[in-house]
Amino acid sequence: MPTAAIDLAALRHNLTRLRQVLRPGTAVMAMVKADAYGHGAGPVALALMHCGVTWFGVATPAEALALRAAGVSADILVLMPVYRDVAALLEQEIALTITDDLSLTALREQRRPGQRARVHLEVDTGMGRLGLPPEGAERLAEQLARTSEVTLEGLFTHFACADEADRSFTERQMARFQQTLSELKRRGITVPLTHAANSAGLLYPEAHFDLVRPGIALYGYHPSPVTKPLLPDLKPVMTLSAPVVFVKRVKAGQSVSYGAEWRAPSDTTIATVRLGYADGYPRALGNRAQVRLHGALCPVVGRVCMDQLMVDVGALEVNIGDHVTLFGPEGPTAEELAQLAGTISYELLTRIGERVERSYVE
Ligand SMILES: Cc1ncc(COP(=O)(O)O)c(C=O)c1O
């Protein structure tokens, strides 16, 4: 079976490194949406909770409820507007995001009498995805402050370009966010928790408010090269491996896989590996990537299939049941493969499919 081995010691190491660059008093809201970027939200959140992480960020109601079911007793925030399942979320003391009047209306209509609603208001300072621009958010904050059944617990924004070398866009976002905070203060509205920084936002100490919201850095990857000097020794948490299910000798000129595109340049040995694009290994990596077998790098040859891919192992000794490593800390890394496939490590990691077993190692 293909396996994603999740190194919990590496996860803890990355958390420690992140904490070392935070301003004193700033805490971590660990982003565990999309099944903790493919690493398994329950076990990852529990491991982080045991290291003192008190907040977790998810994208959907189902993700929040699954964390509670897994035994996560820490605070959880759903970072998208919620239009259904409001009562079930409030029952589990999950904090909700308010992005506009509609999300507030859904909250008020679905809240059961007596349920306390803790909300975080998102301000759109430039991401252009969710939330109202400062003036609208200030009006909404005032309305929330006057609504007795709702506690305005947090105010946040999200950066669009913090992973770029040019800091000007993020600085403009920060200025807008600061203005919103000052305006709320002027109006006598106090919000206990403020947050803005994703992993790349850690580069901006003034964005380390009460909480920061790192995702990718916890899993050992950088949003872009700009964060490498700040966090030089992150450790990739996931190692993806899969078993060899078939071995054969091929003659020079013989083709392998769909389209008969790849032909053996000389007599060689081909190993068929039980992992394909339906498991999240990008089809774009056919004839491009390498895998590791017994420590050596071997090329993926021919097109990647739905359930298998083929590797030219050359003169290496290989047997059915041997495991190849598709990516991991020894390389290739998820980032290198993502680049070859024209995507980002986030997409590669979050797409590792359900047929891949997650195993947790210390
Ligand atoms: C609102 C929000 N905050 C934080 C993050 C974490 O971002 P990163 O994984 O780049 O640290 C994300 C992820 O996309 C997000 O959508």
The ligand as an SDF file (V2000), in Angstrom:
LIG
                    3D

 16 16  0  0  0  0  0  0  0  0999 V2000
   -6.8290   32.5260    5.9740 C   0  0  0  0  0  0  0  0  0  0  0  0
   -5.5670   31.7230    5.9330 C   0  0  0  0  0  0  0  0  0  0  0  0
   -4.6480   31.8880    6.8990 N   0  0  0  0  0  0  0  0  0  0  0  0
   -3.4990   31.1930    6.9220 C   0  0  0  0  0  0  0  0  0  0  0  0
   -3.1850   30.2830    5.9180 C   0  0  0  0  0  0  0  0  0  0  0  0
   -1.8760   29.5290    5.9740 C   0  0  0  0  0  0  0  0  0  0  0  0
   -1.0580   29.8670    4.8930 O   0  0  0  0  0  0  0  0  0  0  0  0
    0.4040   29.2190    4.7290 P   0  0  0  0  0  0  0  0  0  0  0  0
    0.1800   27.7670    4.5030 O   0  0  0  0  0  0  0  0  0  0  0  0
    0.9590   29.9130    3.5390 O   0  0  0  0  0  0  0  0  0  0  0  0
    1.1400   29.4990    5.9860 O   0  0  0  0  0  0  0  0  0  0  0  0
   -4.1010   30.0940    4.8810 C   0  0  0  0  0  0  0  0  0  0  0  0
   -3.7900   29.1330    3.8150 C   0  0  0  0  0  0  0  0  0  0  0  0
   -3.9960   29.2890    2.6820 O   0  0  0  0  0  0  0  0  0  0  0  0
   -5.3220   30.8250    4.8850 C   0  0  0  0  0  0  0  0  0  0  0  0
   -6.2170   30.6930    3.9120 O   0  0  0  0  0  0  0  0  0  0  0  0
  1  2  1  0
  2  3  1  0
  2 15  2  0
  3  4  2  0
  4  5  1  0
  5  6  1  0
  5 12  2  0
  6  7  1  0
  7  8  1  0
  8  9  2  0
  8 10  1  0
  8 11  1  0
 12 13  1  0
 12 15  1  0
 13 14  2  0
 15 16  1  0
M  END
$$$$
